[in-house]
Amino acid sequence: MAAAKKKKSGQSNSLALTTEELAALYRKMVLIRRFDEKAGQLYGMGMIGGFCHLYIGQEAVAVGVHSVLEKGKDTIITTYRERGPLLAAGGDPKEAMAELTGRATGSSAGKGGSMHLFDQSRNFYGGHGIVGASAPLGLGLAFAHKYRDDGGVAVAYMGDGAANQGQVFESFNMAVLWKLPILFIIENNQYSMGTALNRHASGDLYRRGEPFGIPGEQVDGMDLFTVREAVSSAVDYVRSGQGPYLLEMKTYRYRGHSMSDPAKYRTKEELQKMKDERDALNTVKERLIADGMAEDDIKALEREVKQIVAEAAEFAQQSPEPAPAELWTDTLIPVEE
Ligand SMILES: Cc1ncc(C[n+]2csc(CCOP(=O)(O)OP(=O)(O)O)c2C)c(N)n1
């Protein structure tokens, strides 16, 4: 990037970013969007088996959250809508695309697929298809942090639909009893599969931890800066040993629940309004321009990301499928042929 200035971007105090730092976060947001757009295309071409749940629209959450975590120390676990959090954590787009398309070069050697991306080297523990499972599994990560006394915080994402699950409340209970260092993040993208929030959830999601004594906040999940501020103070709270915290990120998914959902349960106008007025990428881009970054530099960054995604898709398509003998490896119980 040419002529990046060490200019603060107008965020509060310690979280203020230089234009260069903000551009790096914007780059990740663009990467997540372009990556999932390409995944959608490959799905349409029949190259991705099973389901594929795109993250498009929710980019400010994953990038904002990861930007304030301590890299190599804090851990992340999420659902099947996991490319956002994975790429925000620095996951390799090639490995991710190869996994989506079931190739041997994928992060789980092509055996996990779209819902089960995993990258331990990035402290990223999945990628889970069972709704709500990220909460109790996240407790395990948090327990390990506490047991090892390593100062880390576990971040467990879930959807608004998942927040209605019994295992989530059981997790809240244990997290408080054991004072575990865990930040629960409910990504409220307004719809659980095809059901709008007001039809599936009673009460405010950010208050779901209240009976257990877990403090919660509702956050504008379409705004990178607000996400960063909320996560930063929530993580401080958790890291200081006071136990769990809950953030409800109000966000919006632009696509259907999965690639097979035409999303007829909402109006085109609602979706368009969101894209026009609240798009997380636009807000950051406008801030970059206001900070003095040249539009040509922004375009160059966007072109570079497009190239990375094209190369990831090419890599995936050129990679072999796993050998048949691999069916018997990585199983829980050894299998005799
Ligand atoms: C235990 C369980 N029940 C049902 C399903 C089927 N299912 C998959 S996604 C989904 C909706 C989840 O919605 P939400 O938690 O809001 O997450 P989002 O997809 O909006 O990110 C359901 C019911 C499942 N995977 N696991």
The ligand as an SDF file (V2000), in Angstrom:
LIG
                    3D

 26 27  0  0  0  0  0  0  0  0999 V2000
  -28.6960  -30.2940   17.2360 C   0  0  0  0  0  0  0  0  0  0  0  0
  -29.0930  -29.8920   15.8400 C   0  0  0  0  0  0  0  0  0  0  0  0
  -30.3960  -29.6710   15.5670 N   0  0  0  0  0  0  0  0  0  0  0  0
  -30.7710  -29.2810   14.3240 C   0  0  0  0  0  0  0  0  0  0  0  0
  -29.8210  -29.1200   13.3300 C   0  0  0  0  0  0  0  0  0  0  0  0
  -30.2510  -28.6720   11.9480 C   0  0  0  0  0  0  0  0  0  0  0  0
  -29.8950  -27.2480   11.7680 N   0  0  0  0  0  0  0  0  0  0  0  0
  -28.7720  -26.9220   11.0960 C   0  0  0  0  0  0  0  0  0  0  0  0
  -28.5560  -25.2850   11.0650 S   0  0  0  0  0  0  0  0  0  0  0  0
  -29.9420  -24.9610   11.9300 C   0  0  0  0  0  0  0  0  0  0  0  0
  -30.3310  -23.5350   12.2640 C   0  0  0  0  0  0  0  0  0  0  0  0
  -29.3530  -22.8490   13.1640 C   0  0  0  0  0  0  0  0  0  0  0  0
  -29.5470  -21.4690   13.1700 O   0  0  0  0  0  0  0  0  0  0  0  0
  -28.6200  -20.4800   13.9590 P   0  0  0  0  0  0  0  0  0  0  0  0
  -28.1610  -21.0990   15.2230 O   0  0  0  0  0  0  0  0  0  0  0  0
  -29.3500  -19.1840   14.0670 O   0  0  0  0  0  0  0  0  0  0  0  0
  -27.3100  -20.3150   13.0740 O   0  0  0  0  0  0  0  0  0  0  0  0
  -27.1050  -19.6500   11.6590 P   0  0  0  0  0  0  0  0  0  0  0  0
  -27.2650  -20.7590   10.6620 O   0  0  0  0  0  0  0  0  0  0  0  0
  -28.1420  -18.5790   11.5080 O   0  0  0  0  0  0  0  0  0  0  0  0
  -25.7140  -19.1170   11.6450 O   0  0  0  0  0  0  0  0  0  0  0  0
  -30.5800  -26.1500   12.2510 C   0  0  0  0  0  0  0  0  0  0  0  0
  -31.8450  -26.2310   13.0190 C   0  0  0  0  0  0  0  0  0  0  0  0
  -28.4690  -29.3610   13.6670 C   0  0  0  0  0  0  0  0  0  0  0  0
  -27.4840  -29.2090   12.7730 N   0  0  0  0  0  0  0  0  0  0  0  0
  -28.1290  -29.7240   14.9220 N   0  0  0  0  0  0  0  0  0  0  0  0
  1  2  1  0
  2  3  1  0
  2 26  2  0
  3  4  2  0
  4  5  1  0
  5  6  1  0
  5 24  2  0
  6  7  1  0
  7  8  2  0
  7 22  1  0
  8  9  1  0
  9 10  1  0
 10 11  1  0
 10 22  2  0
 11 12  1  0
 12 13  1  0
 13 14  1  0
 14 15  2  0
 14 16  1  0
 14 17  1  0
 17 18  1  0
 18 19  2  0
 18 20  1  0
 18 21  1  0
 22 23  1  0
 24 25  1  0
 24 26  1  0
M  CHG  1   7   1
M  END
$$$$
